[in-house]
């Protein structure tokens, strides 16, 4: 497998897509049609770990369950059911993109961010641990932490998800800084390209980011039944989460390793040698 013009990158913004073309002689490189063609995510449970999701938004559709992470009476954090809602709009936007990509998936929400996009490392760890324990098929994490003291716990949870067949799909930081959990190899990491094609997936031959999806001026839901255009790796990530839901809907026995291979072979810049 070869690639041209590679370099370490967090996004494809302002960069010529031809510079990351990959040639492969892998057998069975069937592309996107084989990976998810004709699938709509039916039967796949997708969790949006974020700021919450506005239930009843027409661009989001049904939300099967809503939970939030709060401080427990005896210390620490706990996950409890709530009535839904979004503290800042971010989670609703991500949920609507997943719904657009995989319209028949079963959406769930776990709120770990509060107003102003604020959240604690403890809440993040408890939220993702709980989501993995529920066995969600795909967990969308359009967030990360730069604090290394949380890295080990997140790494252990990410590995447990990987071996338990829960896909963690996580956004790279918008700046070229080290943050977690997207940097872990057990996670499907996502940065942005600037083309306006929601179905366009690109493989990044220069890790740590693995894939690029649409992340510039993405139409998305916003609280109050409204919509807006959103930009950032946060909004590229749910495109890939939706693709994963469609892959699992079509190939339900795939492991996370196999889903990564399917995404690689479905990427538009991967060509048969």
N, C-alpha and C positions, 0 to 999 in steps of 0.2 A: 504494500500500500504506500502510495506516495502523495505528497502535497507540495504545492508551490507557494513561495512567498510567505511562509508561516512565521508568526511571532506571537509572543505572549499577549493575550488580549482579553478584555472583559466584555467587549461589545464589537459589533461590526459597523458601527456608525461612522460614516465618512470614509469607508474603506471599500475598495473594489471587490465584489464578490468573487471575481475570477481568481483572485489571489489565494483563495482557500479551496480551489477545486481539488478533489481527491479521486484517484483512480484505484479501483480494487478489482482483484480477480476472484473474490469470494464467490462461491457458487450460490445461486438462489437470491441474487440481489434483485428482488422483484419490485422494489420501489413502494411508493405510498399506496398504490392500489392494492397490492398484496397485503400491506401492513394493516390498513384500516378502511379500505374502500368498501362502501356500502354499509359500514357500521355506524351506530349512533350513540354508543355508550350504554345501551340498555343492559341492565343487570349489574352495572358497575357502581360501587359506592365511592363517591369522591368527597373528601373533607377539605373545606377551606379554612385553614388555620390563619386567622387574620384579625381584623377589627370588628368582626361580626358581619352578618348579612341582613339586609332589609328584606324581611319576608313580605311577599305580596307584590314585589316589584315586577312589572310585566316583562322585563328583560331577564329576570332571574327565574321566575316560575316557582314551582313547589320547592320548599326547603324541608327535607324530611325530619331534621332535628336541629336544634340550636342549643349550644352550651357556652358557658363562660368560665374562665379561671378567676377565682377570687381567693383572698386570704382566708385560711382556715382558722377556726376559733382557737385551736391548740397550737398555732404556728404553721408556717409553710403555706402551701397553696393547695386548692382542691378544685375539681371540675364539677360544676352543677348545671342542671338544665335551666334554661331561661326562655323567655318568650320571643327572642330574636331582636334584631335591631343592630345598627351599625354606629360605632362611636365616631367615625371620621369619613366614611365613604369608600375606603380602600378595599375592604372585603367584598362589598357589594359589586364594585367594579370587576374584581377578579372573578367572582361567582358568575357574573353575566357573560364573561368571555368563555368560561368553561361551558356554560349552558349553550352558547352559540356554537362551540366546537363539538360538543357531545350532548345534543338536546334531550336524549332520553336517559342520561345518567341520573343517579340518585344523589342529590346534593345534601351535605351536612355542613354545619358551621360550628367552629370553636373559636371564641373570642379571646385573644391574648393581648391585643392592643387597645389602648384607651384613646381618648381625644388627644389630638395633636400627635398621633402616631407614636405615643409613648407606651412602653411596656417594659416589664422587668425580665431579667434573665430567668428568674425562678418561674414566672408565669409561662414563659416560652417553653422551658423544659417540661413543666408539668403538662402543658397543653399538648405538646407533640408526643410525650410518653403516653398520655391517655388515648390520643388518636391512634397510635400504633397498637395499643392494647385492645382497642375496639375492632381491629382488623380491617380498617378501611382499605380499599384496594389502591386508591390514589390519594395522597395528601399534598395539597398545594400550599407551599410556604413562600409567599412573596415578601419575605422579610429575612433578616439575618442579624447576628450580633457580632460586634468586633471585639467583645471581651473574651480573652483567652481562658479565663477561669471557668467559663461555661462550655468550652470546647470538648473536654473529655466526656462530660455527661451527654452532650449532644451526639458525639461520635458513637458512644455505646448504644444510644437509642437508634441512630441511623443504621448501624449494623444489625440490630435486632429487627428493624423494619425490613431490611434487605433479605435476611434469612427467613422472615415470616411472611414474605410475599406482599408487603405493603410498599408501594412506590412513593418515595419522598421526591417531589419535584420542587426544587428550590431556586430562587432567583439569586444571581450574582449581585454583589454590591454595585451600585451605579458608578462608584469611583473605584480606581484600581488599588483597593486596600484589602487586607486579609480579613475575612469575616466567615461566619459559620451559620448553618451547616452546609452550604452549597459546595464548599471546597472538598468535602469528603467524597471518596470514590464510590461509596455505596449510594450516593444521592445523584439524581439526574439534575444537572446544573444548567441554568438557562441565562443567556444574555440576549441583547436586542439586535435585530437588523432593522433597517428603515424602509423596506419595501412595504407597500400597502396590501399585501396578500396574506390573509390569515392562515392559509393552508401551506405557506412556504416555510419549510424547515430546512435549516442549514447545519451541517456538522462542523464543529471547530477542530481542525487538526492541531491546534496549538493550545492545549489545556493550560489552566485548570477548567475554564468554562467548556462544557461539552457541546452545547447546541445554541443556535440563535433562532429566535422567532420574532414575529412582528411586535415591535415595542415603541413605535413612534406614532403619535396621534391616533391611538386605538380608540374606536367608539366603544363606550362602556356605560353601564348603568351607574347612577348616582342616587343617593337617598332622596326621598321626596318624589319618587317616580320619575326622576329626570335622567338625562344622559349627559355625558361630556366626553371630550377627547383626552386621553391619558397617555403619558409618555414615561418610559422607564422600563427597566428589567422586570419590575413587579408585574407589568402587564404583558410582557412576553411570556412569562412563566405559565399563566393559565392556558395559553394556547397549547403548550406542550402537555400540560396536565390533561387537557381535553383530548389531545391525540393519544395519550396513554390510555385514557378511558375507552376510546374507540378500538385501540389495539386489543385491550383485554376483553372488550365486548365481542370481538371477532375471534380472538384466540385466548379463551379464558384460562387455559392451563399454562400460559407463559409465566416464567419466573422473571424477577426484575432484570437479571442478566440478559435474558432473551428479549425483553422489551427494549432494553438499551440497544441491542443489536438490530432490532426491527426499526428503531428510530434512525440509527446510523444508515441502514440500507434504504430508508425512505427519504433521506435528506437529498435535496435537489442538487447539491454540489458533489454528490458521490456518483461516479460514473464507472461502468464496467470497463475493465482494461481490455 
